Amino acid sequence: MRTYPAVSGAGLPEAWNLIAQYAAQTQASDYWQQRRAQQQFQWLEEAVRQAPEAQFYGRAGV
């Protein structure tokens, strides 16, 4: 029977280390903060767009 890494857990510490390194690098370079600011703006923009759209389509007969 073959054992798969997802079942055995093989390689998980290495994968977690890569994720931690990526997070540390992006936070150190300010990419993390810039991307978060872009996401927050996009979320706000989407919320502002959806509110009137929901009111319009929520009306009877529309």
PyMOL Python script that loads the backbone (N, CA, C, O; Angstrom):
from pymol import cmd

cmd.read_pdbstr("""\
ATOM      1  N   MET A   1       0.854  -1.186   0.000  1.00  0.00           N
ATOM      2  CA  MET A   1       0.000   0.000   0.000  1.00  0.00           C
ATOM      3  C   MET A   1       0.891   1.237   0.000  1.00  0.00           C
ATOM      4  O   MET A   1       1.909   1.289   0.691  1.00  0.00           O
ATOM      5  N   ARG A   2       0.496   2.209  -0.771  1.00  0.00           N
ATOM      6  CA  ARG A   2       1.263   3.435  -0.900  1.00  0.00           C
ATOM      7  C   ARG A   2       0.821   4.448   0.155  1.00  0.00           C
ATOM      8  O   ARG A   2      -0.374   4.599   0.411  1.00  0.00           O
ATOM      9  N   THR A   3       1.783   5.142   0.767  1.00  0.00           N
ATOM     10  CA  THR A   3       1.487   6.187   1.756  1.00  0.00           C
ATOM     11  C   THR A   3       1.680   7.549   1.095  1.00  0.00           C
ATOM     12  O   THR A   3       2.713   7.800   0.474  1.00  0.00           O
ATOM     13  N   TYR A   4       0.712   8.403   1.226  1.00  0.00           N
ATOM     14  CA  TYR A   4       0.764   9.732   0.629  1.00  0.00           C
ATOM     15  C   TYR A   4       1.181  10.762   1.678  1.00  0.00           C
ATOM     16  O   TYR A   4       0.828  10.637   2.851  1.00  0.00           O
ATOM     17  N   PRO A   5       1.932  11.778   1.255  1.00  0.00           N
ATOM     18  CA  PRO A   5       2.395  12.796   2.210  1.00  0.00           C
ATOM     19  C   PRO A   5       1.261  13.469   2.982  1.00  0.00           C
ATOM     20  O   PRO A   5       1.414  13.797   4.159  1.00  0.00           O
ATOM     21  N   ALA A   6       0.140  13.670   2.323  1.00  0.00           N
ATOM     22  CA  ALA A   6      -0.977  14.332   3.003  1.00  0.00           C
ATOM     23  C   ALA A   6      -1.496  13.493   4.160  1.00  0.00           C
ATOM     24  O   ALA A   6      -2.000  14.031   5.146  1.00  0.00           O
ATOM     25  N   VAL A   7      -1.374  12.192   4.044  1.00  0.00           N
ATOM     26  CA  VAL A   7      -1.845  11.298   5.098  1.00  0.00           C
ATOM     27  C   VAL A   7      -0.778  11.117   6.170  1.00  0.00           C
ATOM     28  O   VAL A   7      -1.076  11.103   7.364  1.00  0.00           O
ATOM     29  N   SER A   8       0.463  10.980   5.728  1.00  0.00           N
ATOM     30  CA  SER A   8       1.546  10.701   6.675  1.00  0.00           C
ATOM     31  C   SER A   8       2.082  11.956   7.355  1.00  0.00           C
ATOM     32  O   SER A   8       2.692  11.874   8.421  1.00  0.00           O
ATOM     33  N   GLY A   9       1.856  13.113   6.743  1.00  0.00           N
ATOM     34  CA  GLY A   9       2.380  14.360   7.304  1.00  0.00           C
ATOM     35  C   GLY A   9       3.787  14.667   6.838  1.00  0.00           C
ATOM     36  O   GLY A   9       4.377  15.658   7.270  1.00  0.00           O
ATOM     37  N   ALA A  10       4.336  13.837   5.967  1.00  0.00           N
ATOM     38  CA  ALA A  10       5.695  14.064   5.457  1.00  0.00           C
ATOM     39  C   ALA A  10       5.744  15.375   4.680  1.00  0.00           C
ATOM     40  O   ALA A  10       4.892  15.637   3.830  1.00  0.00           O
ATOM     41  N   GLY A  11       6.726  16.175   4.973  1.00  0.00           N
ATOM     42  CA  GLY A  11       6.910  17.435   4.261  1.00  0.00           C
ATOM     43  C   GLY A  11       6.152  18.620   4.841  1.00  0.00           C
ATOM     44  O   GLY A  11       6.360  19.752   4.407  1.00  0.00           O
ATOM     45  N   LEU A  12       5.289  18.385   5.799  1.00  0.00           N
ATOM     46  CA  LEU A  12       4.519  19.498   6.366  1.00  0.00           C
ATOM     47  C   LEU A  12       5.390  20.527   7.082  1.00  0.00           C
ATOM     48  O   LEU A  12       5.159  21.724   6.906  1.00  0.00           O
ATOM     49  N   PRO A  13       6.376  20.123   7.878  1.00  0.00           N
ATOM     50  CA  PRO A  13       7.228  21.138   8.513  1.00  0.00           C
ATOM     51  C   PRO A  13       7.965  22.000   7.486  1.00  0.00           C
ATOM     52  O   PRO A  13       8.126  23.205   7.680  1.00  0.00           O
ATOM     53  N   GLU A  14       8.413  21.374   6.392  1.00  0.00           N
ATOM     54  CA  GLU A  14       9.106  22.128   5.349  1.00  0.00           C
ATOM     55  C   GLU A  14       8.159  23.116   4.667  1.00  0.00           C
ATOM     56  O   GLU A  14       8.524  24.263   4.407  1.00  0.00           O
ATOM     57  N   ALA A  15       6.950  22.660   4.383  1.00  0.00           N
ATOM     58  CA  ALA A  15       5.957  23.541   3.759  1.00  0.00           C
ATOM     59  C   ALA A  15       5.622  24.709   4.684  1.00  0.00           C
ATOM     60  O   ALA A  15       5.524  25.853   4.239  1.00  0.00           O
ATOM     61  N   TRP A  16       5.448  24.421   5.958  1.00  0.00           N
ATOM     62  CA  TRP A  16       5.130  25.483   6.915  1.00  0.00           C
ATOM     63  C   TRP A  16       6.268  26.490   6.999  1.00  0.00           C
ATOM     64  O   TRP A  16       6.024  27.691   7.106  1.00  0.00           O
ATOM     65  N   ASN A  17       7.521  26.010   6.953  1.00  0.00           N
ATOM     66  CA  ASN A  17       8.667  26.921   6.975  1.00  0.00           C
ATOM     67  C   ASN A  17       8.676  27.834   5.762  1.00  0.00           C
ATOM     68  O   ASN A  17       8.992  29.017   5.888  1.00  0.00           O
ATOM     69  N   LEU A  18       8.335  27.312   4.585  1.00  0.00           N
ATOM     70  CA  LEU A  18       8.268  28.146   3.386  1.00  0.00           C
ATOM     71  C   LEU A  18       7.196  29.216   3.520  1.00  0.00           C
ATOM     72  O   LEU A  18       7.403  30.364   3.125  1.00  0.00           O
ATOM     73  N   ILE A  19       6.063  28.846   4.071  1.00  0.00           N
ATOM     74  CA  ILE A  19       4.977  29.811   4.272  1.00  0.00           C
ATOM     75  C   ILE A  19       5.415  30.900   5.251  1.00  0.00           C
ATOM     76  O   ILE A  19       5.161  32.083   5.024  1.00  0.00           O
ATOM     77  N   ALA A  20       6.064  30.501   6.325  1.00  0.00           N
ATOM     78  CA  ALA A  20       6.536  31.468   7.327  1.00  0.00           C
ATOM     79  C   ALA A  20       7.591  32.398   6.729  1.00  0.00           C
ATOM     80  O   ALA A  20       7.591  33.596   7.013  1.00  0.00           O
ATOM     81  N   GLN A  21       8.488  31.858   5.906  1.00  0.00           N
ATOM     82  CA  GLN A  21       9.500  32.691   5.252  1.00  0.00           C
ATOM     83  C   GLN A  21       8.849  33.698   4.307  1.00  0.00           C
ATOM     84  O   GLN A  21       9.235  34.867   4.282  1.00  0.00           O
ATOM     85  N   TYR A  22       7.872  33.252   3.539  1.00  0.00           N
ATOM     86  CA  TYR A  22       7.174  34.147   2.622  1.00  0.00           C
ATOM     87  C   TYR A  22       6.480  35.270   3.390  1.00  0.00           C
ATOM     88  O   TYR A  22       6.561  36.436   3.003  1.00  0.00           O
ATOM     89  N   ALA A  23       5.803  34.916   4.469  1.00  0.00           N
ATOM     90  CA  ALA A  23       5.118  35.927   5.276  1.00  0.00           C
ATOM     91  C   ALA A  23       6.116  36.934   5.836  1.00  0.00           C
ATOM     92  O   ALA A  23       5.858  38.137   5.816  1.00  0.00           O
ATOM     93  N   ALA A  24       7.235  36.460   6.326  1.00  0.00           N
ATOM     94  CA  ALA A  24       8.249  37.355   6.889  1.00  0.00           C
ATOM     95  C   ALA A  24       8.824  38.279   5.820  1.00  0.00           C
ATOM     96  O   ALA A  24       9.010  39.470   6.069  1.00  0.00           O
ATOM     97  N   GLN A  25       9.104  37.747   4.641  1.00  0.00           N
ATOM     98  CA  GLN A  25       9.654  38.567   3.556  1.00  0.00           C
ATOM     99  C   GLN A  25       8.666  39.620   3.073  1.00  0.00           C
ATOM    100  O   GLN A  25       9.043  40.769   2.846  1.00  0.00           O
ATOM    101  N   THR A  26       7.412  39.236   2.916  1.00  0.00           N
ATOM    102  CA  THR A  26       6.434  40.206   2.428  1.00  0.00           C
ATOM    103  C   THR A  26       6.143  41.285   3.474  1.00  0.00           C
ATOM    104  O   THR A  26       5.876  42.434   3.121  1.00  0.00           O
ATOM    105  N   GLN A  27       6.194  40.926   4.743  1.00  0.00           N
ATOM    106  CA  GLN A  27       5.984  41.926   5.785  1.00  0.00           C
ATOM    107  C   GLN A  27       7.180  42.857   5.888  1.00  0.00           C
ATOM    108  O   GLN A  27       7.010  44.053   6.124  1.00  0.00           O
ATOM    109  N   ALA A  28       8.374  42.338   5.717  1.00  0.00           N
ATOM    110  CA  ALA A  28       9.582  43.162   5.796  1.00  0.00           C
ATOM    111  C   ALA A  28       9.688  44.128   4.622  1.00  0.00           C
ATOM    112  O   ALA A  28      10.245  45.215   4.769  1.00  0.00           O
ATOM    113  N   SER A  29       9.167  43.752   3.470  1.00  0.00           N
ATOM    114  CA  SER A  29       9.278  44.592   2.278  1.00  0.00           C
ATOM    115  C   SER A  29       8.096  45.543   2.111  1.00  0.00           C
ATOM    116  O   SER A  29       8.040  46.277   1.125  1.00  0.00           O
ATOM    117  N   ASP A  30       7.169  45.548   3.035  1.00  0.00           N
ATOM    118  CA  ASP A  30       5.947  46.364   2.998  1.00  0.00           C
ATOM    119  C   ASP A  30       4.943  45.893   1.946  1.00  0.00           C
ATOM    120  O   ASP A  30       3.882  46.499   1.799  1.00  0.00           O
ATOM    121  N   TYR A  31       5.260  44.827   1.212  1.00  0.00           N
ATOM    122  CA  TYR A  31       4.292  44.296   0.244  1.00  0.00           C
ATOM    123  C   TYR A  31       3.009  43.886   0.953  1.00  0.00           C
ATOM    124  O   TYR A  31       1.908  44.134   0.460  1.00  0.00           O
ATOM    125  N   TRP A  32       3.162  43.255   2.114  1.00  0.00           N
ATOM    126  CA  TRP A  32       2.007  42.775   2.889  1.00  0.00           C
ATOM    127  C   TRP A  32       1.061  43.944   3.200  1.00  0.00           C
ATOM    128  O   TRP A  32      -0.147  43.847   2.986  1.00  0.00           O
ATOM    129  N   GLN A  33       1.624  45.044   3.707  1.00  0.00           N
ATOM    130  CA  GLN A  33       0.802  46.190   4.077  1.00  0.00           C
ATOM    131  C   GLN A  33       0.174  46.849   2.846  1.00  0.00           C
ATOM    132  O   GLN A  33      -0.980  47.274   2.887  1.00  0.00           O
ATOM    133  N   GLN A  34       0.932  46.933   1.761  1.00  0.00           N
ATOM    134  CA  GLN A  34       0.394  47.535   0.534  1.00  0.00           C
ATOM    135  C   GLN A  34      -0.759  46.698  -0.016  1.00  0.00           C
ATOM    136  O   GLN A  34      -1.790  47.235  -0.420  1.00  0.00           O
ATOM    137  N   ARG A  35      -0.575  45.395  -0.025  1.00  0.00           N
ATOM    138  CA  ARG A  35      -1.622  44.503  -0.534  1.00  0.00           C
ATOM    139  C   ARG A  35      -2.854  44.567   0.351  1.00  0.00           C
ATOM    140  O   ARG A  35      -3.977  44.568  -0.153  1.00  0.00           O
ATOM    141  N   ARG A  36      -2.659  44.621   1.665  1.00  0.00           N
ATOM    142  CA  ARG A  36      -3.790  44.716   2.589  1.00  0.00           C
ATOM    143  C   ARG A  36      -4.562  46.016   2.356  1.00  0.00           C
ATOM    144  O   ARG A  36      -5.793  46.015   2.378  1.00  0.00           O
ATOM    145  N   ALA A  37      -3.855  47.119   2.136  1.00  0.00           N
ATOM    146  CA  ALA A  37      -4.514  48.400   1.863  1.00  0.00           C
ATOM    147  C   ALA A  37      -5.318  48.321   0.566  1.00  0.00           C
ATOM    148  O   ALA A  37      -6.428  48.847   0.493  1.00  0.00           O
ATOM    149  N   GLN A  38      -4.764  47.668  -0.456  1.00  0.00           N
ATOM    150  CA  GLN A  38      -5.494  47.496  -1.719  1.00  0.00           C
ATOM    151  C   GLN A  38      -6.749  46.662  -1.506  1.00  0.00           C
ATOM    152  O   GLN A  38      -7.811  46.983  -2.040  1.00  0.00           O
ATOM    153  N   GLN A  39      -6.629  45.594  -0.729  1.00  0.00           N
ATOM    154  CA  GLN A  39      -7.781  44.737  -0.457  1.00  0.00           C
ATOM    155  C   GLN A  39      -8.869  45.505   0.284  1.00  0.00           C
ATOM    156  O   GLN A  39     -10.050  45.388  -0.044  1.00  0.00           O
ATOM    157  N   GLN A  40      -8.475  46.287   1.279  1.00  0.00           N
ATOM    158  CA  GLN A  40      -9.465  47.047   2.040  1.00  0.00           C
ATOM    159  C   GLN A  40     -10.181  48.052   1.150  1.00  0.00           C
ATOM    160  O   GLN A  40     -11.389  48.243   1.285  1.00  0.00           O
ATOM    161  N   PHE A  41      -9.457  48.693   0.246  1.00  0.00           N
ATOM    162  CA  PHE A  41     -10.084  49.620  -0.692  1.00  0.00           C
ATOM    163  C   PHE A  41     -11.049  48.877  -1.608  1.00  0.00           C
ATOM    164  O   PHE A  41     -12.155  49.354  -1.860  1.00  0.00           O
ATOM    165  N   GLN A  42     -10.644  47.725  -2.102  1.00  0.00           N
ATOM    166  CA  GLN A  42     -11.524  46.941  -2.976  1.00  0.00           C
ATOM    167  C   GLN A  42     -12.777  46.488  -2.238  1.00  0.00           C
ATOM    168  O   GLN A  42     -13.874  46.505  -2.797  1.00  0.00           O
ATOM    169  N   TRP A  43     -12.612  46.079  -0.971  1.00  0.00           N
ATOM    170  CA  TRP A  43     -13.771  45.660  -0.181  1.00  0.00           C
ATOM    171  C   TRP A  43     -14.730  46.826   0.039  1.00  0.00           C
ATOM    172  O   TRP A  43     -15.946  46.656  -0.054  1.00  0.00           O
ATOM    173  N   LEU A  44     -14.193  48.001   0.329  1.00  0.00           N
ATOM    174  CA  LEU A  44     -15.024  49.185   0.521  1.00  0.00           C
ATOM    175  C   LEU A  44     -15.750  49.535  -0.774  1.00  0.00           C
ATOM    176  O   LEU A  44     -16.953  49.795  -0.773  1.00  0.00           O
ATOM    177  N   GLU A  45     -15.011  49.540  -1.866  1.00  0.00           N
ATOM    178  CA  GLU A  45     -15.594  49.855  -3.168  1.00  0.00           C
ATOM    179  C   GLU A  45     -16.732  48.890  -3.506  1.00  0.00           C
ATOM    180  O   GLU A  45     -17.779  49.307  -4.001  1.00  0.00           O
ATOM    181  N   GLU A  46     -16.522  47.612  -3.238  1.00  0.00           N
ATOM    182  CA  GLU A  46     -17.545  46.605  -3.504  1.00  0.00           C
ATOM    183  C   GLU A  46     -18.776  46.820  -2.618  1.00  0.00           C
ATOM    184  O   GLU A  46     -19.906  46.693  -3.088  1.00  0.00           O
ATOM    185  N   ALA A  47     -18.564  47.140  -1.356  1.00  0.00           N
ATOM    186  CA  ALA A  47     -19.688  47.383  -0.440  1.00  0.00           C
ATOM    187  C   ALA A  47     -20.491  48.604  -0.871  1.00  0.00           C
ATOM    188  O   ALA A  47     -21.720  48.596  -0.806  1.00  0.00           O
ATOM    189  N   VAL A  48     -19.802  49.649  -1.308  1.00  0.00           N
ATOM    190  CA  VAL A  48     -20.477  50.872  -1.760  1.00  0.00           C
ATOM    191  C   VAL A  48     -21.281  50.586  -3.024  1.00  0.00           C
ATOM    192  O   VAL A  48     -22.374  51.125  -3.199  1.00  0.00           O
ATOM    193  N   ARG A  49     -20.753  49.752  -3.896  1.00  0.00           N
ATOM    194  CA  ARG A  49     -21.449  49.411  -5.132  1.00  0.00           C
ATOM    195  C   ARG A  49     -22.650  48.511  -4.859  1.00  0.00           C
ATOM    196  O   ARG A  49     -23.699  48.669  -5.482  1.00  0.00           O
ATOM    197  N   GLN A  50     -22.500  47.574  -3.938  1.00  0.00           N
ATOM    198  CA  GLN A  50     -23.560  46.599  -3.699  1.00  0.00           C
ATOM    199  C   GLN A  50     -24.774  47.175  -2.976  1.00  0.00           C
ATOM    200  O   GLN A  50     -25.891  46.703  -3.188  1.00  0.00           O
ATOM    201  N   ALA A  51     -24.582  48.163  -2.145  1.00  0.00           N
ATOM    202  CA  ALA A  51     -25.708  48.695  -1.359  1.00  0.00           C
ATOM    203  C   ALA A  51     -26.818  49.249  -2.256  1.00  0.00           C
ATOM    204  O   ALA A  51     -27.959  48.805  -2.128  1.00  0.00           O
ATOM    205  N   PRO A  52     -26.539  50.191  -3.154  1.00  0.00           N
ATOM    206  CA  PRO A  52     -27.629  50.688  -4.009  1.00  0.00           C
ATOM    207  C   PRO A  52     -28.162  49.625  -4.967  1.00  0.00           C
ATOM    208  O   PRO A  52     -29.349  49.617  -5.293  1.00  0.00           O
ATOM    209  N   GLU A  53     -27.294  48.742  -5.409  1.00  0.00           N
ATOM    210  CA  GLU A  53     -27.717  47.663  -6.297  1.00  0.00           C
ATOM    211  C   GLU A  53     -28.713  46.751  -5.592  1.00  0.00           C
ATOM    212  O   GLU A  53     -29.714  46.349  -6.186  1.00  0.00           O
ATOM    213  N   ALA A  54     -28.449  46.426  -4.338  1.00  0.00           N
ATOM    214  CA  ALA A  54     -29.358  45.574  -3.565  1.00  0.00           C
ATOM    215  C   ALA A  54     -30.694  46.271  -3.338  1.00  0.00           C
ATOM    216  O   ALA A  54     -31.741  45.627  -3.396  1.00  0.00           O
ATOM    217  N   GLN A  55     -30.674  47.576  -3.080  1.00  0.00           N
ATOM    218  CA  GLN A  55     -31.921  48.321  -2.893  1.00  0.00           C
ATOM    219  C   GLN A  55     -32.728  48.341  -4.190  1.00  0.00           C
ATOM    220  O   GLN A  55     -33.948  48.181  -4.166  1.00  0.00           O
ATOM    221  N   PHE A  56     -32.053  48.535  -5.312  1.00  0.00           N
ATOM    222  CA  PHE A  56     -32.729  48.601  -6.594  1.00  0.00           C
ATOM    223  C   PHE A  56     -33.394  47.264  -6.917  1.00  0.00           C
ATOM    224  O   PHE A  56     -34.583  47.217  -7.232  1.00  0.00           O
ATOM    225  N   TYR A  57     -32.625  46.185  -6.838  1.00  0.00           N
ATOM    226  CA  TYR A  57     -33.159  44.866  -7.190  1.00  0.00           C
ATOM    227  C   TYR A  57     -34.085  44.309  -6.118  1.00  0.00           C
ATOM    228  O   TYR A  57     -34.820  43.356  -6.378  1.00  0.00           O
ATOM    229  N   GLY A  58     -34.066  44.880  -4.926  1.00  0.00           N
ATOM    230  CA  GLY A  58     -34.940  44.436  -3.867  1.00  0.00           C
ATOM    231  C   GLY A  58     -36.348  44.996  -3.973  1.00  0.00           C
ATOM    232  O   GLY A  58     -37.249  44.570  -3.249  1.00  0.00           O
ATOM    233  N   ARG A  59     -36.534  45.938  -4.863  1.00  0.00           N
ATOM    234  CA  ARG A  59     -37.868  46.540  -5.046  1.00  0.00           C
ATOM    235  C   ARG A  59     -38.778  45.639  -5.841  1.00  0.00           C
ATOM    236  O   ARG A  59     -38.349  44.967  -6.780  1.00  0.00           O
ATOM    237  N   ALA A  60     -40.026  45.632  -5.461  1.00  0.00           N
ATOM    238  CA  ALA A  60     -41.000  44.832  -6.194  1.00  0.00           C
ATOM    239  C   ALA A  60     -41.150  45.387  -7.614  1.00  0.00           C
ATOM    240  O   ALA A  60     -41.188  46.601  -7.815  1.00  0.00           O
ATOM    241  N   GLY A  61     -41.232  44.513  -8.559  1.00  0.00           N
ATOM    242  CA  GLY A  61     -41.429  44.916  -9.937  1.00  0.00           C
ATOM    243  C   GLY A  61     -40.153  45.184 -10.709  1.00  0.00           C
ATOM    244  O   GLY A  61     -40.203  45.489 -11.901  1.00  0.00           O
ATOM    245  N   VAL A  62     -39.023  45.075 -10.053  1.00  0.00           N
ATOM    246  CA  VAL A  62     -37.750  45.313 -10.753  1.00  0.00           C
ATOM    247  C   VAL A  62     -37.221  44.005 -11.247  1.00  0.00           C
ATOM    248  O   VAL A  62     -36.158  43.962 -11.865  1.00  0.00           O
TER     249      VAL A  62
END
""", "prot")
cmd.dss("prot")
cmd.show_as("cartoon", "prot")
cmd.util.cbc("prot")
cmd.orient("prot")
